[in-house]
């Protein structure tokens, strides 16, 4: 289990500190998908930086199977947790396959070069994202959406127990958004714990079994998606009027989606 307990996230500068998130607790097990939902600037990326250890907590704790992540070596956490950033700009024009192979460094020695197996696993990860056609193309010359597919493939190749994704569908067209979220669900079904941020409530309904809603620095809710993500909650987060609609696909599968509008009479 990956647990966040009473986390106070923010920045220390000299003798002062700026608190972004104050006292958040949540957890995710392998096989679960947790979505983090909130408006711009509410602190979702700051939270991820704190979970990953790149930004020390002001107080509270992040535990991986009961152990403080801050006490673990980076080589150890790299085998357990993979990260997909919103964007990535390498200093050299690596190919997409080379970027995906970088996910294998957690399993290699310090000065080791990728084996044939490492390259095969990276290529398979690209293929899983429908991006194998990018393998030999310079990463710096492909579109933002294609880069996002490659970054997700890199995380898949890492074969970590948990995957933390910062807006994994943000740069993707509608078709690739759906494909990426379906792939995320498959990874969870295979036993990985996945946490991702999004601005789109539909992505939460589509993929996440659990959601943490961050309304403000001190106000958050966490639990099963259907219990937490309601119309009043979304109205409060985004400052608009919303509706939750339910559609039924052939075979009886039901899916929820959202609609929104501005009340111009107010």
Helices and strands as residue ranges (DSSP letters): E 2-13, E 16-28, E 33-38, H 44-52, E 59-64, E 67-68, G 69-71, H 74-80, E 81-84, H 96-101, G 102-107, H 116-128, G 132-134, G 139-141, H 144-158, E 162-165, H 174-189, E 193-198, H 201-207, E 210-216, E 219-224, H 225-228, H 231-238, E 241-248, E 254-261
